[in-house]
Amino acid sequence: VLDKLTPGELTGGRFVAGTGSIGPSGAVSAIDGVPFKMIAARDVGATVFLVPAANCAEAAASAPEGLTLVRVD
């Protein structure tokens, strides 16, 4: 949304996707289905995927080729 409403590219032209649950304090919590969400993101062209810190081990073990994982918390 920010890329559409402001000048310049926030992502440097990369297709970024992600998942997680963000609480009122801003903390990112673990979620279910990370492997399936990564596959779906890669299938539509994402090259970067934001992963909750608590899901990093699961994500790293099943990340599709060509998808860079970025830990968030």
N, CA, C and O atoms as a GROMACS GRO file, in nm:
protein
  292
    1VAL      N    1   0.083  -0.118   0.000
    1VAL     CA    2   0.000   0.000   0.000
    1VAL      C    3   0.088   0.125   0.000
    1VAL      O    4   0.062   0.220  -0.074
    2LEU      N    5   0.194   0.125   0.083
    2LEU     CA    6   0.282   0.241   0.087
    2LEU      C    7   0.347   0.267  -0.048
    2LEU      O    8   0.362   0.382  -0.088
    3ASP      N    9   0.387   0.160  -0.118
    3ASP     CA   10   0.448   0.180  -0.250
    3ASP      C   11   0.351   0.246  -0.347
    3ASP      O   12   0.394   0.321  -0.435
    4LYS      N   13   0.224   0.218  -0.334
    4LYS     CA   14   0.124   0.276  -0.424
    4LYS      C   15   0.094   0.422  -0.390
    4LYS      O   16   0.058   0.500  -0.478
    5LEU      N   17   0.109   0.459  -0.263
    5LEU     CA   18   0.067   0.591  -0.218
    5LEU      C   19   0.180   0.692  -0.201
    5LEU      O   20   0.155   0.811  -0.181
    6THR      N   21   0.304   0.646  -0.209
    6THR     CA   22   0.417   0.736  -0.188
    6THR      C   23   0.516   0.724  -0.304
    6THR      O   24   0.520   0.621  -0.371
    7PRO      N   25   0.595   0.827  -0.327
    7PRO     CA   26   0.696   0.819  -0.433
    7PRO      C   27   0.807   0.721  -0.396
    7PRO      O   28   0.836   0.701  -0.278
    8GLY      N   29   0.867   0.662  -0.495
    8GLY     CA   30   0.978   0.569  -0.473
    8GLY      C   31   0.928   0.429  -0.441
    8GLY      O   32   0.808   0.406  -0.424
    9GLU      N   33   1.022   0.338  -0.433
    9GLU     CA   34   0.989   0.199  -0.405
    9GLU      C   35   1.040   0.160  -0.267
    9GLU      O   36   1.161   0.161  -0.243
   10LEU      N   37   0.951   0.126  -0.178
   10LEU     CA   38   0.987   0.084  -0.044
   10LEU      C   39   1.065  -0.047  -0.045
   10LEU      O   40   1.155  -0.067   0.036
   11THR      N   41   1.030  -0.136  -0.137
   11THR     CA   42   1.089  -0.271  -0.141
   11THR      C   43   1.202  -0.284  -0.242
   11THR      O   44   1.255  -0.394  -0.260
   12GLY      N   45   1.239  -0.176  -0.307
   12GLY     CA   46   1.344  -0.185  -0.408
   12GLY      C   47   1.304  -0.268  -0.528
   12GLY      O   48   1.390  -0.322  -0.598
   13GLY      N   49   1.174  -0.281  -0.552
   13GLY     CA   50   1.125  -0.356  -0.666
   13GLY      C   51   1.106  -0.504  -0.639
   13GLY      O   52   1.062  -0.578  -0.727
   14ARG      N   53   1.137  -0.549  -0.519
   14ARG     CA   54   1.120  -0.691  -0.484
   14ARG      C   55   0.976  -0.718  -0.446
   14ARG      O   56   0.906  -0.630  -0.395
   15PHE      N   57   0.931  -0.840  -0.471
   15PHE     CA   58   0.797  -0.886  -0.434
   15PHE      C   59   0.810  -0.950  -0.296
   15PHE      O   60   0.867  -1.059  -0.283
   16VAL      N   61   0.757  -0.882  -0.194
   16VAL     CA   62   0.768  -0.928  -0.056
   16VAL      C   63   0.632  -0.978  -0.009
   16VAL      O   64   0.530  -0.912  -0.026
   17ALA      N   65   0.632  -1.097   0.052
   17ALA     CA   66   0.511  -1.153   0.112
   17ALA      C   67   0.546  -1.188   0.256
   17ALA      O   68   0.663  -1.183   0.295
   18GLY      N   69   0.449  -1.224   0.335
   18GLY     CA   70   0.478  -1.262   0.472
   18GLY      C   71   0.355  -1.313   0.542
   18GLY      O   72   0.245  -1.313   0.488
   19THR      N   73   0.376  -1.357   0.664
   19THR     CA   74   0.267  -1.409   0.745
   19THR      C   75   0.300  -1.387   0.891
   19THR      O   76   0.414  -1.357   0.926
   20GLY      N   77   0.201  -1.401   0.975
   20GLY     CA   78   0.220  -1.385   1.118
   20GLY      C   79   0.099  -1.318   1.180
   20GLY      O   80   0.006  -1.278   1.110
   21SER      N   81   0.103  -1.306   1.308
   21SER     CA   82  -0.002  -1.240   1.384
   21SER      C   83   0.063  -1.126   1.460
   21SER      O   84   0.160  -1.147   1.532
   22ILE      N   85   0.010  -1.005   1.445
   22ILE     CA   86   0.067  -0.889   1.512
   22ILE      C   87  -0.028  -0.846   1.624
   22ILE      O   88  -0.143  -0.812   1.599
   23GLY      N   89   0.022  -0.848   1.748
   23GLY     CA   90  -0.058  -0.810   1.864
   23GLY      C   91  -0.062  -0.660   1.884
   23GLY      O   92   0.010  -0.587   1.815
   24PRO      N   93  -0.144  -0.613   1.976
   24PRO     CA   94  -0.158  -0.469   2.002
   24PRO      C   95  -0.026  -0.400   2.037
   24PRO      O   96  -0.008  -0.282   2.009
   25SER      N   97   0.066  -0.475   2.098
   25SER     CA   98   0.195  -0.416   2.135
   25SER      C   99   0.292  -0.412   2.018
   25SER      O  100   0.399  -0.352   2.028
   26GLY      N  101   0.256  -0.476   1.907
   26GLY     CA  102   0.343  -0.481   1.790
   26GLY      C  103   0.424  -0.609   1.782
   26GLY      O  104   0.497  -0.629   1.685
   27ALA      N  105   0.413  -0.696   1.882
   27ALA     CA  106   0.485  -0.823   1.881
   27ALA      C  107   0.426  -0.917   1.776
   27ALA      O  108   0.304  -0.926   1.761
   28VAL      N  109   0.513  -0.986   1.705
   28VAL     CA  110   0.472  -1.083   1.603
   28VAL      C  111   0.472  -1.221   1.666
   28VAL      O  112   0.570  -1.262   1.727
   29SER      N  113   0.361  -1.293   1.650
   29SER     CA  114   0.346  -1.426   1.708
   29SER      C  115   0.348  -1.533   1.600
   29SER      O  116   0.324  -1.505   1.482
   30ALA      N  117   0.376  -1.655   1.641
   30ALA     CA  118   0.377  -1.770   1.551
   30ALA      C  119   0.238  -1.797   1.494
   30ALA      O  120   0.136  -1.759   1.553
   31ILE      N  121   0.236  -1.861   1.380
   31ILE     CA  122   0.111  -1.901   1.316
   31ILE      C  123   0.126  -2.042   1.262
   31ILE      O  124   0.236  -2.098   1.263
   32ASP      N  125   0.017  -2.100   1.217
   32ASP     CA  126   0.017  -2.234   1.157
   32ASP      C  127   0.026  -2.223   1.005
   32ASP      O  128  -0.009  -2.120   0.948
   33GLY      N  129   0.070  -2.329   0.941
   33GLY     CA  130   0.067  -2.339   0.795
   33GLY      C  131   0.176  -2.265   0.721
   33GLY      O  132   0.160  -2.235   0.603
   34VAL      N  133   0.287  -2.236   0.786
   34VAL     CA  134   0.395  -2.160   0.722
   34VAL      C  135   0.443  -2.225   0.591
   34VAL      O  136   0.457  -2.154   0.491
   35PRO      N  137   0.467  -2.356   0.587
   35PRO     CA  138   0.515  -2.415   0.460
   35PRO      C  139   0.419  -2.392   0.343
   35PRO      O  140   0.463  -2.364   0.231
   36PHE      N  141   0.290  -2.403   0.369
   36PHE     CA  142   0.191  -2.383   0.262
   36PHE      C  143   0.185  -2.238   0.218
   36PHE      O  144   0.168  -2.210   0.099
   37LYS      N  145   0.200  -2.146   0.312
   37LYS     CA  146   0.197  -2.004   0.279
   37LYS      C  147   0.321  -1.964   0.200
   37LYS      O  148   0.312  -1.879   0.110
   38MET      N  149   0.436  -2.023   0.230
   38MET     CA  150   0.557  -1.993   0.154
   38MET      C  151   0.544  -2.043   0.010
   38MET      O  152   0.583  -1.973  -0.083
   39ILE      N  153   0.491  -2.161  -0.007
   39ILE     CA  154   0.472  -2.216  -0.142
   39ILE      C  155   0.377  -2.127  -0.222
   39ILE      O  156   0.404  -2.095  -0.338
   40ALA      N  157   0.266  -2.087  -0.161
   40ALA     CA  158   0.170  -2.001  -0.230
   40ALA      C  159   0.233  -1.867  -0.267
   40ALA      O  160   0.211  -1.816  -0.376
   41ALA      N  161   0.312  -1.810  -0.176
   41ALA     CA  162   0.378  -1.683  -0.203
   41ALA      C  163   0.476  -1.697  -0.320
   41ALA      O  164   0.478  -1.612  -0.409
   42ARG      N  165   0.555  -1.801  -0.319
   42ARG     CA  166   0.652  -1.823  -0.427
   42ARG      C  167   0.580  -1.847  -0.560
   42ARG      O  168   0.626  -1.800  -0.665
   43ASP      N  169   0.469  -1.919  -0.556
   43ASP     CA  170   0.392  -1.948  -0.678
   43ASP      C  171   0.339  -1.822  -0.746
   43ASP      O  172   0.320  -1.820  -0.867
   44VAL      N  173   0.314  -1.716  -0.668
   44VAL     CA  174   0.265  -1.591  -0.727
   44VAL      C  175   0.376  -1.490  -0.752
   44VAL      O  176   0.349  -1.376  -0.791
   45GLY      N  177   0.503  -1.531  -0.729
   45GLY     CA  178   0.615  -1.447  -0.765
   45GLY      C  179   0.693  -1.382  -0.654
   45GLY      O  180   0.787  -1.307  -0.682
   46ALA      N  181   0.659  -1.408  -0.528
   46ALA     CA  182   0.735  -1.349  -0.418
   46ALA      C  183   0.877  -1.403  -0.416
   46ALA      O  184   0.901  -1.520  -0.446
   47THR      N  185   0.971  -1.317  -0.381
   47THR     CA  186   1.112  -1.357  -0.368
   47THR      C  187   1.162  -1.339  -0.226
   47THR      O  188   1.269  -1.390  -0.191
   48VAL      N  189   1.086  -1.267  -0.144
   48VAL     CA  190   1.120  -1.243  -0.004
   48VAL      C  191   0.996  -1.276   0.079
   48VAL      O  192   0.884  -1.240   0.041
   49PHE      N  193   1.017  -1.346   0.191
   49PHE     CA  194   0.904  -1.386   0.276
   49PHE      C  195   0.935  -1.353   0.421
   49PHE      O  196   1.037  -1.396   0.474
   50LEU      N  197   0.847  -1.276   0.486
   50LEU     CA  198   0.863  -1.239   0.626
   50LEU      C  199   0.806  -1.350   0.714
   50LEU      O  200   0.691  -1.390   0.698
   51VAL      N  201   0.888  -1.401   0.807
   51VAL     CA  202   0.852  -1.516   0.890
   51VAL      C  203   0.860  -1.478   1.038
   51VAL      O  204   0.960  -1.421   1.081
   52PRO      N  205   0.755  -1.509   1.116
   52PRO     CA  206   0.764  -1.487   1.260
   52PRO      C  207   0.885  -1.562   1.318
   52PRO      O  208   0.913  -1.674   1.277
   53ALA      N  209   0.954  -1.501   1.413
   53ALA     CA  210   1.073  -1.562   1.472
   53ALA      C  211   1.045  -1.704   1.523
   53ALA      O  212   1.129  -1.793   1.507
   54ALA      N  213   0.929  -1.724   1.583
   54ALA     CA  214   0.896  -1.855   1.639
   54ALA      C  215   0.874  -1.962   1.531
   54ALA      O  216   0.871  -2.081   1.562
   55ASN      N  217   0.859  -1.922   1.405
   55ASN     CA  218   0.838  -2.017   1.296
   55ASN      C  219   0.963  -2.036   1.210
   55ASN      O  220   0.958  -2.108   1.110
   56CYS      N  221   1.074  -1.973   1.246
   56CYS     CA  222   1.193  -1.974   1.161
   56CYS      C  223   1.249  -2.114   1.134
   56CYS      O  224   1.285  -2.144   1.020
   57ALA      N  225   1.256  -2.198   1.234
   57ALA     CA  226   1.312  -2.333   1.212
   57ALA      C  227   1.226  -2.411   1.113
   57ALA      O  228   1.278  -2.474   1.022
   58GLU      N  229   1.095  -2.405   1.131
   58GLU     CA  230   1.003  -2.474   1.040
   58GLU      C  231   1.015  -2.416   0.899
   58GLU      O  232   1.017  -2.491   0.801
   59ALA      N  233   1.023  -2.285   0.888
   59ALA     CA  234   1.032  -2.220   0.758
   59ALA      C  235   1.163  -2.255   0.687
   59ALA      O  236   1.163  -2.286   0.568
   60ALA      N  237   1.272  -2.251   0.760
   60ALA     CA  238   1.403  -2.282   0.700
   60ALA      C  239   1.409  -2.425   0.650
   60ALA      O  240   1.476  -2.453   0.550
   61ALA      N  241   1.341  -2.516   0.716
   61ALA     CA  242   1.342  -2.657   0.678
   61ALA      C  243   1.259  -2.685   0.554
   61ALA      O  244   1.274  -2.790   0.491
   62SER      N  245   1.170  -2.592   0.517
   62SER     CA  246   1.081  -2.621   0.405
   62SER      C  247   1.067  -2.507   0.305
   62SER      O  248   0.973  -2.506   0.226
   63ALA      N  249   1.159  -2.412   0.307
   63ALA     CA  250   1.149  -2.297   0.216
   63ALA      C  251   1.169  -2.340   0.071
   63ALA      O  252   1.263  -2.413   0.040
   64PRO      N  253   1.080  -2.295  -0.017
   64PRO     CA  254   1.098  -2.325  -0.158
   64PRO      C  255   1.220  -2.253  -0.215
   64PRO      O  256   1.258  -2.147  -0.166
   65GLU      N  257   1.279  -2.310  -0.316
   65GLU     CA  258   1.394  -2.248  -0.382
   65GLU      C  259   1.358  -2.111  -0.435
   65GLU      O  260   1.249  -2.091  -0.489
   66GLY      N  261   1.449  -2.017  -0.417
   66GLY     CA  262   1.428  -1.882  -0.469
   66GLY      C  263   1.354  -1.789  -0.376
   66GLY      O  264   1.326  -1.675  -0.412
   67LEU      N  265   1.322  -1.835  -0.256
   67LEU     CA  266   1.250  -1.752  -0.159
   67LEU      C  267   1.344  -1.721  -0.042
   67LEU      O  268   1.386  -1.811   0.030
   68THR      N  269   1.376  -1.593  -0.024
   68THR     CA  270   1.462  -1.549   0.085
   68THR      C  271   1.374  -1.525   0.208
   68THR      O  272   1.275  -1.453   0.201
   69LEU      N  273   1.412  -1.585   0.320
   69LEU     CA  274   1.336  -1.569   0.443
   69LEU      C  275   1.394  -1.458   0.528
   69LEU      O  276   1.516  -1.443   0.539
   70VAL      N  277   1.305  -1.378   0.588
   70VAL     CA  278   1.344  -1.269   0.677
   70VAL      C  279   1.270  -1.285   0.809
   70VAL      O  280   1.147  -1.287   0.812
   71ARG      N  281   1.344  -1.297   0.916
   71ARG     CA  282   1.287  -1.315   1.050
   71ARG      C  283   1.228  -1.182   1.101
   71ARG      O  284   1.291  -1.077   1.090
   72VAL      N  285   1.107  -1.189   1.156
   72VAL     CA  286   1.044  -1.071   1.216
   72VAL      C  287   0.993  -1.107   1.355
   72VAL      O  288   0.952  -1.221   1.379
   73ASP      N  289   0.995  -1.012   1.446
   73ASP     CA  290   0.940  -1.034   1.581
   73ASP      C  291   0.901  -0.907   1.647
   73ASP      O  292   0.853  -0.909   1.760
   0.00000   0.00000   0.00000
